[in-house]
Amino acid sequence: MIMAVLEHARDGKIPYTDKSDPDDIKEYFGISKGSFKRALGNLMKQRKIEQKDGYTYLK
């Protein structure tokens, strides 16, 4: 789901990271912050995304 959002983002970035507010994550993605962080961690381990300056970027 995160990859789909990033792939459709105009500039390949989203304003959500593992530091984002849990309510914002729940509202936008419909999942818990814990699930979001696990998904981000998995994608970072696969070197598909990176986080910097408050954004998550598609590599």
C-alpha distance matrix in Angstrom:
0.0 3.8 5.4 5.1 6.4 8.7 9.9 10.8 12.4 16.1 17.0 14.0 13.8 12.5 15.0 13.2 14.3 15.3 18.3 16.8 18.2 16.8 17.5 15.6 12.4 13.1 14.0 11.1 8.1 10.3 10.3 13.2 13.9 14.7 11.4 9.8 12.8 12.5 9.1 10.6 13.8 12.6 11.2 14.4 16.5 15.3 16.2 13.2 13.0 15.9 16.8 20.0 21.7 19.2 16.3 13.5 14.2 12.9 15.8
3.8 0.0 3.8 5.4 5.2 6.2 8.6 10.0 10.5 14.2 14.4 11.3 10.5 9.2 11.8 10.0 10.9 12.4 15.4 14.1 16.1 15.3 16.5 14.2 11.0 12.8 13.8 10.7 8.2 11.3 10.9 13.0 12.7 13.8 11.1 8.5 10.8 11.3 7.8 8.0 11.5 11.1 9.0 11.7 14.3 13.5 13.8 10.8 9.8 12.3 13.0 16.1 18.0 15.6 12.6 9.7 10.6 9.8 12.9
5.4 3.8 0.0 3.8 5.4 5.0 6.0 8.6 9.8 13.1 13.2 9.7 10.2 10.4 13.6 12.5 13.2 14.9 18.0 17.1 19.5 19.0 20.2 17.7 14.7 16.6 17.3 14.0 11.7 14.8 14.5 16.7 16.3 17.0 14.2 11.7 13.4 13.4 9.7 9.5 12.5 11.3 8.5 11.3 13.7 12.0 12.0 8.5 8.5 11.8 13.5 16.6 18.8 17.1 13.7 10.4 9.9 7.8 10.5
5.1 5.4 3.8 0.0 3.8 5.4 5.1 6.2 8.6 11.9 13.2 10.3 11.3 11.2 14.6 14.0 15.6 17.5 20.3 18.8 20.7 20.1 20.6 17.9 15.3 16.7 16.7 13.2 11.3 14.2 14.8 17.7 17.9 19.0 16.0 13.7 16.1 16.3 12.5 12.9 16.1 14.8 12.2 15.1 17.5 15.6 15.6 12.0 12.0 15.1 16.5 19.3 21.0 19.1 15.6 12.8 12.3 10.2 13.2
6.4 5.2 5.4 3.8 0.0 3.8 5.5 5.3 6.1 9.8 11.1 8.7 8.7 7.9 11.2 11.1 13.3 15.7 18.0 16.0 17.9 17.7 17.9 15.0 12.8 14.6 14.2 10.4 9.4 12.8 13.9 16.5 16.4 18.2 15.7 12.9 15.4 16.4 13.0 12.6 16.2 15.9 13.2 15.5 18.4 17.1 16.6 13.1 12.0 14.3 14.9 17.3 18.5 16.3 12.9 10.8 10.8 9.8 13.4
8.7 6.2 5.0 5.4 3.8 0.0 3.8 5.4 5.0 8.4 8.4 5.3 5.9 6.6 10.3 10.6 12.3 15.1 17.4 16.0 18.6 19.0 19.7 16.5 14.4 16.9 16.7 13.0 12.2 15.8 16.3 18.4 17.5 19.1 16.9 13.8 15.4 16.5 13.1 11.8 15.1 15.0 11.7 13.3 16.5 15.1 13.9 10.4 9.1 11.3 12.3 14.6 16.1 14.5 10.8 8.3 7.3 6.2 9.8
9.9 8.6 6.0 5.1 5.5 3.8 0.0 3.8 5.6 8.1 8.9 6.2 8.5 10.0 13.8 14.4 16.0 18.7 21.1 19.8 22.3 22.5 23.1 19.9 17.8 19.9 19.6 15.8 14.8 18.2 18.9 21.3 20.8 22.2 19.7 16.8 18.5 19.1 15.5 14.6 17.6 16.7 13.3 15.3 18.0 15.9 14.8 11.0 10.9 13.6 15.3 17.5 19.1 18.0 14.2 11.7 9.8 7.4 10.1
10.8 10.0 8.6 6.2 5.3 5.4 3.8 0.0 3.8 6.2 8.6 7.3 9.3 10.1 13.7 14.8 17.2 20.1 22.1 20.2 22.3 22.5 22.5 19.2 17.6 19.4 18.4 14.6 14.2 17.6 19.0 21.7 21.5 23.4 20.9 18.1 20.2 21.2 17.6 16.9 20.3 19.7 16.5 18.5 21.4 19.5 18.4 14.7 14.1 16.4 17.4 19.2 20.2 18.7 15.1 13.3 11.9 10.4 13.4
12.4 10.5 9.8 8.6 6.1 5.0 5.6 3.8 0.0 3.8 5.6 5.0 6.3 7.2 10.6 12.4 15.0 18.3 19.9 17.9 20.2 21.0 21.0 17.4 16.3 18.7 17.5 13.8 14.1 17.8 19.1 21.4 20.7 22.9 20.9 17.6 19.5 21.0 17.8 16.4 19.8 19.9 16.7 18.0 21.3 19.9 18.3 14.8 13.3 14.8 15.2 16.4 17.0 15.6 12.1 11.0 9.8 9.4 12.7
16.1 14.2 13.1 11.9 9.8 8.4 8.1 6.2 3.8 0.0 3.8 5.8 7.8 9.5 12.5 15.0 17.6 21.1 22.3 20.5 22.8 24.0 23.9 20.2 19.5 22.0 20.5 16.9 17.7 21.3 22.8 25.0 24.0 26.3 24.6 21.2 22.8 24.5 21.3 19.6 22.9 23.1 19.6 20.5 23.9 22.3 20.3 17.0 15.5 16.6 16.9 17.5 17.7 17.0 13.6 13.2 11.4 11.1 13.8
17.0 14.4 13.2 13.2 11.1 8.4 8.9 8.6 5.6 3.8 0.0 3.8 5.6 8.5 11.2 13.9 15.9 19.5 20.7 19.3 22.1 23.7 24.0 20.3 19.6 22.6 21.5 18.0 18.7 22.4 23.3 25.1 23.6 25.8 24.3 20.7 21.7 23.6 20.6 18.4 21.3 21.8 18.3 18.5 21.9 20.7 18.2 15.2 13.3 13.9 14.2 14.4 14.7 14.5 11.2 10.9 8.7 9.1 11.4
14.0 11.3 9.7 10.3 8.7 5.3 6.2 7.3 5.0 5.8 3.8 0.0 3.8 7.1 10.5 12.2 13.8 17.1 18.8 17.8 20.7 22.0 22.7 19.2 17.9 20.8 20.3 16.7 16.6 20.4 20.9 22.6 21.2 22.9 21.3 17.8 18.7 20.2 17.2 15.0 17.8 18.1 14.5 15.0 18.3 17.0 14.7 11.6 9.8 10.9 11.8 12.9 14.1 13.6 9.9 8.5 5.9 5.4 8.3
13.8 10.5 10.2 11.3 8.7 5.9 8.5 9.3 6.3 7.8 5.6 3.8 0.0 3.8 6.8 8.7 10.4 13.9 15.3 14.2 17.2 18.7 19.6 16.1 15.0 18.2 17.9 14.5 14.8 18.6 18.9 20.1 18.3 20.4 19.2 15.5 16.2 18.3 15.7 13.1 16.1 17.1 13.9 14.0 17.6 17.1 14.8 12.1 9.3 9.5 9.3 10.2 11.0 10.0 6.3 5.5 4.4 6.3 9.5
12.5 9.2 10.4 11.2 7.9 6.6 10.0 10.1 7.2 9.5 8.5 7.1 3.8 0.0 3.8 5.5 8.2 11.8 12.9 11.1 13.8 15.2 15.9 12.3 11.4 14.7 14.3 11.0 11.7 15.4 15.8 17.0 15.3 17.8 16.8 13.1 14.2 16.7 14.4 12.1 15.5 16.9 14.2 14.6 18.3 18.2 16.4 13.8 10.8 10.9 9.7 10.8 11.0 8.8 5.6 5.4 6.8 8.9 12.5
15.0 11.8 13.6 14.6 11.2 10.3 13.8 13.7 10.6 12.5 11.2 10.5 6.8 3.8 0.0 3.8 6.8 10.5 10.4 8.4 11.0 13.2 13.8 10.3 10.3 13.8 13.4 10.9 12.3 15.6 16.0 16.4 14.3 17.2 17.0 13.3 14.1 17.2 15.6 13.1 16.2 18.3 16.2 16.0 19.7 20.3 18.5 16.4 13.0 12.1 9.8 10.0 9.2 6.3 4.5 6.5 9.0 12.0 15.2
13.2 10.0 12.5 14.0 11.1 10.6 14.4 14.8 12.4 15.0 13.9 12.2 8.7 5.5 3.8 0.0 3.8 7.1 7.7 5.6 8.6 10.2 11.5 8.5 7.5 11.3 11.8 9.6 10.2 13.3 12.9 13.0 10.6 13.4 13.4 9.7 10.4 13.6 12.4 10.1 13.2 15.5 13.9 13.9 17.5 18.4 17.2 15.4 12.0 11.4 9.0 10.3 10.3 6.8 5.6 6.2 9.6 12.3 15.4
14.3 10.9 13.2 15.6 13.3 12.3 16.0 17.2 15.0 17.6 15.9 13.8 10.4 8.2 6.8 3.8 0.0 3.8 5.2 5.3 9.0 10.4 12.9 10.7 9.2 12.8 14.3 12.5 12.3 15.0 13.7 13.0 9.9 11.8 12.3 8.8 8.0 11.4 10.9 8.0 10.4 13.2 12.2 11.5 14.8 16.4 15.2 14.2 10.7 9.4 6.7 8.5 9.4 6.3 6.0 5.8 9.6 12.3 14.8
15.3 12.4 14.9 17.5 15.7 15.1 18.7 20.1 18.3 21.1 19.5 17.1 13.9 11.8 10.5 7.1 3.8 0.0 3.8 5.6 8.6 9.3 12.6 11.5 9.6 12.7 15.0 14.0 13.2 15.1 13.0 11.4 7.8 8.9 10.3 7.5 5.5 9.1 9.8 7.4 8.7 12.1 12.1 11.3 14.0 16.3 15.7 15.3 12.3 11.0 8.7 10.7 11.9 9.2 9.6 9.0 12.6 14.9 17.0
18.3 15.4 18.0 20.3 18.0 17.4 21.1 22.1 19.9 22.3 20.7 18.8 15.3 12.9 10.4 7.7 5.2 3.8 0.0 3.8 6.7 8.7 11.7 10.8 10.1 13.3 15.2 14.7 14.9 16.6 14.8 12.9 9.2 11.0 13.1 10.5 8.9 12.6 13.6 11.2 12.4 15.9 15.8 14.7 17.4 19.8 18.9 18.6 15.2 13.4 10.2 11.0 11.0 8.1 9.9 10.7 14.5 17.3 19.5
16.8 14.1 17.1 18.8 16.0 16.0 19.8 20.2 17.9 20.5 19.3 17.8 14.2 11.1 8.4 5.6 5.3 5.6 3.8 0.0 3.8 6.3 8.6 7.1 7.0 10.4 11.8 11.3 12.1 13.9 12.8 11.4 8.3 11.2 12.8 9.9 9.7 13.5 13.9 11.9 14.1 17.1 16.7 16.3 19.4 21.2 20.4 19.3 16.0 14.7 11.6 12.5 11.9 8.3 9.5 10.7 14.4 17.2 20.0
18.2 16.1 19.5 20.7 17.9 18.6 22.3 22.3 20.2 22.8 22.1 20.7 17.2 13.8 11.0 8.6 9.0 8.6 6.7 3.8 0.0 3.8 5.5 5.3 6.5 8.8 10.1 10.9 12.1 13.0 12.2 10.4 8.0 11.4 13.3 11.1 11.6 15.2 15.8 14.7 16.8 19.6 19.6 19.6 22.4 24.3 23.8 22.6 19.4 18.4 15.4 16.2 15.3 11.7 13.0 14.2 17.9 20.6 23.5
16.8 15.3 19.0 20.1 17.7 19.0 22.5 22.5 21.0 24.0 23.7 22.0 18.7 15.2 13.2 10.2 10.4 9.3 8.7 6.3 3.8 0.0 3.8 5.5 5.2 6.1 8.6 10.1 10.4 10.4 9.1 6.9 5.2 8.7 10.5 9.3 10.3 13.5 14.3 14.1 16.1 18.6 19.1 19.6 22.1 23.9 24.0 22.7 20.0 19.5 17.1 18.5 18.3 14.6 15.3 15.7 19.3 21.4 24.4
17.5 16.5 20.2 20.6 17.9 19.7 23.1 22.5 21.0 23.9 24.0 22.7 19.6 15.9 13.8 11.5 12.9 12.6 11.7 8.6 5.5 3.8 0.0 3.8 5.4 5.1 6.1 8.6 10.0 9.5 9.6 8.4 8.2 11.8 13.0 11.7 13.6 16.5 16.9 16.8 19.3 21.5 21.6 22.5 25.1 26.6 26.6 25.0 22.2 22.0 19.6 20.8 20.1 16.3 16.8 17.5 20.9 23.0 26.3
15.6 14.2 17.7 17.9 15.0 16.5 19.9 19.2 17.4 20.2 20.3 19.2 16.1 12.3 10.3 8.5 10.7 11.5 10.8 7.1 5.3 5.5 3.8 0.0 3.8 5.5 5.1 6.1 8.3 9.2 10.0 9.8 9.1 12.9 13.4 11.2 13.2 16.4 16.0 15.5 18.4 20.5 20.0 20.8 23.8 24.9 24.6 22.7 19.8 19.6 17.2 18.3 17.5 13.6 13.8 14.6 17.9 20.0 23.4
12.4 11.0 14.7 15.3 12.8 14.4 17.8 17.6 16.3 19.5 19.6 17.9 15.0 11.4 10.3 7.5 9.2 9.6 10.1 7.0 6.5 5.2 5.4 3.8 0.0 3.8 5.5 5.3 5.6 6.9 6.8 6.9 6.3 9.9 9.9 7.6 10.0 12.9 12.3 12.2 15.2 17.0 16.7 17.8 20.7 21.7 21.7 19.8 17.2 17.5 15.6 17.4 17.4 13.7 13.1 13.0 16.2 17.9 21.2
13.1 12.8 16.6 16.7 14.6 16.9 19.9 19.4 18.7 22.0 22.6 20.8 18.2 14.7 13.8 11.3 12.8 12.7 13.3 10.4 8.8 6.1 5.1 5.5 3.8 0.0 3.8 5.7 5.6 4.5 5.0 5.6 7.1 10.3 10.0 9.0 12.0 14.2 13.8 14.6 17.4 18.8 18.9 20.5 23.0 23.9 24.4 22.4 20.2 20.8 19.2 21.2 21.2 17.5 16.9 16.5 19.6 20.9 24.2
14.0 13.8 17.3 16.7 14.2 16.7 19.6 18.4 17.5 20.5 21.5 20.3 17.9 14.3 13.4 11.8 14.3 15.0 15.2 11.8 10.1 8.6 6.1 5.1 5.5 3.8 0.0 3.8 6.0 5.6 8.0 9.4 10.6 14.0 13.5 12.0 15.1 17.4 16.5 17.0 20.2 21.5 21.0 22.7 25.5 26.1 26.2 23.8 21.5 22.2 20.4 22.0 21.6 17.9 17.2 17.2 20.0 21.4 25.0
11.1 10.7 14.0 13.2 10.4 13.0 15.8 14.6 13.8 16.9 18.0 16.7 14.5 11.0 10.9 9.6 12.5 14.0 14.7 11.3 10.9 10.1 8.6 6.1 5.3 5.7 3.8 0.0 3.8 5.9 8.3 10.4 11.1 14.3 13.2 11.0 14.2 16.4 14.8 15.0 18.5 19.5 18.5 20.3 23.2 23.5 23.4 20.7 18.5 19.4 18.0 19.8 19.6 16.1 14.7 14.4 16.8 17.9 21.6
8.1 8.2 11.7 11.3 9.4 12.2 14.8 14.2 14.1 17.7 18.7 16.6 14.8 11.7 12.3 10.2 12.3 13.2 14.9 12.1 12.1 10.4 10.0 8.3 5.6 5.6 6.0 3.8 0.0 3.8 5.5 8.4 9.6 12.1 10.2 8.4 12.0 13.6 11.7 12.6 16.1 16.6 15.9 18.1 20.7 20.8 21.3 18.7 16.9 18.3 17.5 19.9 20.4 17.0 15.3 14.1 16.4 16.9 20.4
10.3 11.3 14.8 14.2 12.8 15.8 18.2 17.6 17.8 21.3 22.4 20.4 18.6 15.4 15.6 13.3 15.0 15.1 16.6 13.9 13.0 10.4 9.5 9.2 6.9 4.5 5.6 5.9 3.8 0.0 3.8 7.0 9.5 11.8 10.1 9.6 13.2 14.5 13.2 14.9 17.9 18.4 18.3 20.7 22.9 23.2 24.1 21.7 20.1 21.5 20.6 23.1 23.6 20.0 18.6 17.5 20.0 20.5 23.9
10.3 10.9 14.5 14.8 13.9 16.3 18.9 19.0 19.1 22.8 23.3 20.9 18.9 15.8 16.0 12.9 13.7 13.0 14.8 12.8 12.2 9.1 9.6 10.0 6.8 5.0 8.0 8.3 5.5 3.8 0.0 3.8 6.6 8.2 6.4 6.6 10.2 11.1 10.5 12.5 15.0 15.6 16.2 18.4 20.3 21.0 22.2 20.2 18.8 20.1 19.2 21.9 22.8 19.3 18.2 16.8 19.5 20.0 23.1
13.2 13.0 16.7 17.7 16.5 18.4 21.3 21.7 21.4 25.0 25.1 22.6 20.1 17.0 16.4 13.0 13.0 11.4 12.9 11.4 10.4 6.9 8.4 9.8 6.9 5.6 9.4 10.4 8.4 7.0 3.8 0.0 3.8 5.3 5.3 6.2 8.7 10.0 10.8 12.4 14.3 15.6 16.7 18.3 20.1 21.4 22.6 21.2 19.5 20.1 18.9 21.4 22.2 18.7 18.3 17.2 20.3 21.3 24.1
13.9 12.7 16.3 17.9 16.4 17.5 20.8 21.5 20.7 24.0 23.6 21.2 18.3 15.3 14.3 10.6 9.9 7.8 9.2 8.3 8.0 5.2 8.2 9.1 6.3 7.1 10.6 11.1 9.6 9.5 6.6 3.8 0.0 3.8 5.5 4.9 6.0 8.6 9.8 10.3 12.0 14.1 15.2 16.1 18.1 19.9 20.6 19.6 17.4 17.5 15.8 18.2 19.0 15.6 15.6 14.7 18.1 19.5 22.2
14.7 13.8 17.0 19.0 18.2 19.1 22.2 23.4 22.9 26.3 25.8 22.9 20.4 17.8 17.2 13.4 11.8 8.9 11.0 11.2 11.4 8.7 11.8 12.9 9.9 10.3 14.0 14.3 12.1 11.8 8.2 5.3 3.8 0.0 3.8 5.4 5.2 6.2 8.6 9.9 10.5 12.3 14.3 15.2 16.5 18.5 19.8 19.3 17.6 17.9 16.7 19.5 20.8 17.8 17.7 16.3 19.4 20.4 22.7
11.4 11.1 14.2 16.0 15.7 16.9 19.7 20.9 20.9 24.6 24.3 21.3 19.2 16.8 17.0 13.4 12.3 10.3 13.1 12.8 13.3 10.5 13.0 13.4 9.9 10.0 13.5 13.2 10.2 10.1 6.4 5.3 5.5 3.8 0.0 3.8 5.5 5.1 6.2 8.6 9.9 10.6 12.4 14.2 15.4 16.8 18.4 17.4 16.2 17.3 16.8 19.9 21.6 18.6 17.7 15.7 18.4 18.8 21.1
9.8 8.5 11.7 13.7 12.9 13.8 16.8 18.1 17.6 21.2 20.7 17.8 15.5 13.1 13.3 9.7 8.8 7.5 10.5 9.9 11.1 9.3 11.7 11.2 7.6 9.0 12.0 11.0 8.4 9.6 6.6 6.2 4.9 5.4 3.8 0.0 3.8 5.5 5.2 6.2 8.6 9.9 10.6 12.2 14.2 15.4 16.4 15.1 13.3 14.2 13.5 16.5 18.1 15.1 14.0 12.0 14.8 15.6 18.1
12.8 10.8 13.4 16.1 15.4 15.4 18.5 20.2 19.5 22.8 21.7 18.7 16.2 14.2 14.1 10.4 8.0 5.5 8.9 9.7 11.6 10.3 13.6 13.2 10.0 12.0 15.1 14.2 12.0 13.2 10.2 8.7 6.0 5.2 5.5 3.8 0.0 3.8 5.4 5.0 6.0 8.5 9.8 10.3 12.1 14.2 14.9 14.5 12.6 12.8 11.9 14.9 16.8 14.2 13.6 11.7 14.6 15.7 17.7
12.5 11.3 13.4 16.3 16.4 16.5 19.1 21.2 21.0 24.5 23.6 20.2 18.3 16.7 17.2 13.6 11.4 9.1 12.6 13.5 15.2 13.5 16.5 16.4 12.9 14.2 17.4 16.4 13.6 14.5 11.1 10.0 8.6 6.2 5.1 5.5 3.8 0.0 3.8 5.5 5.1 6.2 8.7 9.9 10.5 12.5 14.2 14.0 13.1 14.0 14.1 17.4 19.8 17.5 16.5 14.0 16.3 16.6 18.1
9.1 7.8 9.7 12.5 13.0 13.1 15.5 17.6 17.8 21.3 20.6 17.2 15.7 14.4 15.6 12.4 10.9 9.8 13.6 13.9 15.8 14.3 16.9 16.0 12.3 13.8 16.5 14.8 11.7 13.2 10.5 10.8 9.8 8.6 6.2 5.2 5.4 3.8 0.0 3.8 5.4 5.1 6.2 8.6 9.9 10.7 12.4 11.3 10.7 12.4 13.1 16.7 19.2 16.9 15.1 12.2 13.9 13.7 15.5
10.6 8.0 9.5 12.9 12.6 11.8 14.6 16.9 16.4 19.6 18.4 15.0 13.1 12.1 13.1 10.1 8.0 7.4 11.2 11.9 14.7 14.1 16.8 15.5 12.2 14.6 17.0 15.0 12.6 14.9 12.5 12.4 10.3 9.9 8.6 6.2 5.0 5.5 3.8 0.0 3.8 5.4 5.1 6.0 8.5 9.8 10.3 9.5 7.9 8.9 9.3 12.9 15.5 13.6 11.9 8.9 10.9 11.2 12.9
13.8 11.5 12.5 16.1 16.2 15.1 17.6 20.3 19.8 22.9 21.3 17.8 16.1 15.5 16.2 13.2 10.4 8.7 12.4 14.1 16.8 16.1 19.3 18.4 15.2 17.4 20.2 18.5 16.1 17.9 15.0 14.3 12.0 10.5 9.9 8.6 6.0 5.1 5.4 3.8 0.0 3.8 5.5 5.1 6.1 8.6 9.7 10.2 9.2 9.7 10.5 14.0 17.0 15.5 14.3 11.5 13.2 13.5 14.3
12.6 11.1 11.3 14.8 15.9 15.0 16.7 19.7 19.9 23.1 21.8 18.1 17.1 16.9 18.3 15.5 13.2 12.1 15.9 17.1 19.6 18.6 21.5 20.5 17.0 18.8 21.5 19.5 16.6 18.4 15.6 15.6 14.1 12.3 10.6 9.9 8.5 6.2 5.1 5.4 3.8 0.0 3.8 5.5 5.1 6.4 8.7 9.0 9.5 11.2 12.9 16.6 19.8 18.4 16.6 13.3 14.2 13.4 14.0
11.2 9.0 8.5 12.2 13.2 11.7 13.3 16.5 16.7 19.6 18.3 14.5 13.9 14.2 16.2 13.9 12.2 12.1 15.8 16.7 19.6 19.1 21.6 20.0 16.7 18.9 21.0 18.5 15.9 18.3 16.2 16.7 15.2 14.3 12.4 10.6 9.8 8.7 6.2 5.1 5.5 3.8 0.0 3.8 5.4 5.0 6.2 5.5 6.0 8.5 10.8 14.6 17.8 16.7 14.3 10.7 10.9 9.7 10.3
14.4 11.7 11.3 15.1 15.5 13.3 15.3 18.5 18.0 20.5 18.5 15.0 14.0 14.6 16.0 13.9 11.5 11.3 14.7 16.3 19.6 19.6 22.5 20.8 17.8 20.5 22.7 20.3 18.1 20.7 18.4 18.3 16.1 15.2 14.2 12.2 10.3 9.9 8.6 6.0 5.1 5.5 3.8 0.0 3.8 5.3 4.8 5.9 5.3 6.2 8.6 12.1 15.6 15.1 13.2 10.0 10.2 9.9 9.7
16.5 14.3 13.7 17.5 18.4 16.5 18.0 21.4 21.3 23.9 21.9 18.3 17.6 18.3 19.7 17.5 14.8 14.0 17.4 19.4 22.4 22.1 25.1 23.8 20.7 23.0 25.5 23.2 20.7 22.9 20.3 20.1 18.1 16.5 15.4 14.2 12.1 10.5 9.9 8.5 6.1 5.1 5.4 3.8 0.0 3.8 5.3 7.7 8.6 9.6 12.1 15.4 19.0 18.6 17.0 13.8 13.8 13.0 12.2
15.3 13.5 12.0 15.6 17.1 15.1 15.9 19.5 19.9 22.3 20.7 17.0 17.1 18.2 20.3 18.4 16.4 16.3 19.8 21.2 24.3 23.9 26.6 24.9 21.7 23.9 26.1 23.5 20.8 23.2 21.0 21.4 19.9 18.5 16.8 15.4 14.2 12.5 10.7 9.8 8.6 6.4 5.0 5.3 3.8 0.0 3.8 5.5 8.0 10.2 13.4 16.8 20.4 20.1 17.8 14.2 13.5 11.7 10.5
16.2 13.8 12.0 15.6 16.6 13.9 14.8 18.4 18.3 20.3 18.2 14.7 14.8 16.4 18.5 17.2 15.2 15.7 18.9 20.4 23.8 24.0 26.6 24.6 21.7 24.4 26.2 23.4 21.3 24.1 22.2 22.6 20.6 19.8 18.4 16.4 14.9 14.2 12.4 10.3 9.7 8.7 6.2 4.8 5.3 3.8 0.0 3.8 5.7 7.4 10.9 13.9 17.6 17.8 15.5 12.1 10.8 9.2 7.4
13.2 10.8 8.5 12.0 13.1 10.4 11.0 14.7 14.8 17.0 15.2 11.6 12.1 13.8 16.4 15.4 14.2 15.3 18.6 19.3 22.6 22.7 25.0 22.7 19.8 22.4 23.8 20.7 18.7 21.7 20.2 21.2 19.6 19.3 17.4 15.1 14.5 14.0 11.3 9.5 10.2 9.0 5.5 5.9 7.7 5.5 3.8 0.0 3.8 7.1 10.7 13.8 17.2 17.0 14.0 10.4 8.7 6.3 5.4
13.0 9.8 8.5 12.0 12.0 9.1 10.9 14.1 13.3 15.5 13.3 9.8 9.3 10.8 13.0 12.0 10.7 12.3 15.2 16.0 19.4 20.0 22.2 19.8 17.2 20.2 21.5 18.5 16.9 20.1 18.8 19.5 17.4 17.6 16.2 13.3 12.6 13.1 10.7 7.9 9.2 9.5 6.0 5.3 8.6 8.0 5.7 3.8 0.0 3.8 7.0 10.2 13.5 13.2 10.3 6.7 5.5 4.6 5.2
15.9 12.3 11.8 15.1 14.3 11.3 13.6 16.4 14.8 16.6 13.9 10.9 9.5 10.9 12.1 11.4 9.4 11.0 13.4 14.7 18.4 19.5 22.0 19.6 17.5 20.8 22.2 19.4 18.3 21.5 20.1 20.1 17.5 17.9 17.3 14.2 12.8 14.0 12.4 8.9 9.7 11.2 8.5 6.2 9.6 10.2 7.4 7.1 3.8 0.0 3.8 6.8 10.3 10.6 8.4 5.7 5.3 6.7 6.8
16.8 13.0 13.5 16.5 14.9 12.3 15.3 17.4 15.2 16.9 14.2 11.8 9.3 9.7 9.8 9.0 6.7 8.7 10.2 11.6 15.4 17.1 19.6 17.2 15.6 19.2 20.4 18.0 17.5 20.6 19.2 18.9 15.8 16.7 16.8 13.5 11.9 14.1 13.1 9.3 10.5 12.9 10.8 8.6 12.1 13.4 10.9 10.7 7.0 3.8 0.0 3.8 7.1 7.0 5.7 4.4 6.1 9.0 10.0
20.0 16.1 16.6 19.3 17.3 14.6 17.5 19.2 16.4 17.5 14.4 12.9 10.2 10.8 10.0 10.3 8.5 10.7 11.0 12.5 16.2 18.5 20.8 18.3 17.4 21.2 22.0 19.8 19.9 23.1 21.9 21.4 18.2 19.5 19.9 16.5 14.9 17.4 16.7 12.9 14.0 16.6 14.6 12.1 15.4 16.8 13.9 13.8 10.2 6.8 3.8 0.0 3.8 5.5 5.6 6.6 7.8 11.2 12.0
21.7 18.0 18.8 21.0 18.5 16.1 19.1 20.2 17.0 17.7 14.7 14.1 11.0 11.0 9.2 10.3 9.4 11.9 11.0 11.9 15.3 18.3 20.1 17.5 17.4 21.2 21.6 19.6 20.4 23.6 22.8 22.2 19.0 20.8 21.6 18.1 16.8 19.8 19.2 15.5 17.0 19.8 17.8 15.6 19.0 20.4 17.6 17.2 13.5 10.3 7.1 3.8 0.0 3.8 5.6 8.5 10.0 13.7 15.0
19.2 15.6 17.1 19.1 16.3 14.5 18.0 18.7 15.6 17.0 14.5 13.6 10.0 8.8 6.3 6.8 6.3 9.2 8.1 8.3 11.7 14.6 16.3 13.6 13.7 17.5 17.9 16.1 17.0 20.0 19.3 18.7 15.6 17.8 18.6 15.1 14.2 17.5 16.9 13.6 15.5 18.4 16.7 15.1 18.6 20.1 17.8 17.0 13.2 10.6 7.0 5.5 3.8 0.0 3.8 7.1 9.8 13.5 15.6
16.3 12.6 13.7 15.6 12.9 10.8 14.2 15.1 12.1 13.6 11.2 9.9 6.3 5.6 4.5 5.6 6.0 9.6 9.9 9.5 13.0 15.3 16.8 13.8 13.1 16.9 17.2 14.7 15.3 18.6 18.2 18.3 15.6 17.7 17.7 14.0 13.6 16.5 15.1 11.9 14.3 16.6 14.3 13.2 17.0 17.8 15.5 14.0 10.3 8.4 5.7 5.6 5.6 3.8 0.0 3.8 6.3 9.9 12.4
13.5 9.7 10.4 12.8 10.8 8.3 11.7 13.3 11.0 13.2 10.9 8.5 5.5 5.4 6.5 6.2 5.8 9.0 10.7 10.7 14.2 15.7 17.5 14.6 13.0 16.5 17.2 14.4 14.1 17.5 16.8 17.2 14.7 16.3 15.7 12.0 11.7 14.0 12.2 8.9 11.5 13.3 10.7 10.0 13.8 14.2 12.1 10.4 6.7 5.7 4.4 6.6 8.5 7.1 3.8 0.0 3.8 6.9 9.5
14.2 10.6 9.9 12.3 10.8 7.3 9.8 11.9 9.8 11.4 8.7 5.9 4.4 6.8 9.0 9.6 9.6 12.6 14.5 14.4 17.9 19.3 20.9 17.9 16.2 19.6 20.0 16.8 16.4 20.0 19.5 20.3 18.1 19.4 18.4 14.8 14.6 16.3 13.9 10.9 13.2 14.2 10.9 10.2 13.8 13.5 10.8 8.7 5.5 5.3 6.1 7.8 10.0 9.8 6.3 3.8 0.0 3.8 6.2
12.9 9.8 7.8 10.2 9.8 6.2 7.4 10.4 9.4 11.1 9.1 5.4 6.3 8.9 12.0 12.3 12.3 14.9 17.3 17.2 20.6 21.4 23.0 20.0 17.9 20.9 21.4 17.9 16.9 20.5 20.0 21.3 19.5 20.4 18.8 15.6 15.7 16.6 13.7 11.2 13.5 13.4 9.7 9.9 13.0 11.7 9.2 6.3 4.6 6.7 9.0 11.2 13.7 13.5 9.9 6.9 3.8 0.0 3.8
15.8 12.9 10.5 13.2 13.4 9.8 10.1 13.4 12.7 13.8 11.4 8.3 9.5 12.5 15.2 15.4 14.8 17.0 19.5 20.0 23.5 24.4 26.3 23.4 21.2 24.2 25.0 21.6 20.4 23.9 23.1 24.1 22.2 22.7 21.1 18.1 17.7 18.1 15.5 12.9 14.3 14.0 10.3 9.7 12.2 10.5 7.4 5.4 5.2 6.8 10.0 12.0 15.0 15.6 12.4 9.5 6.2 3.8 0.0
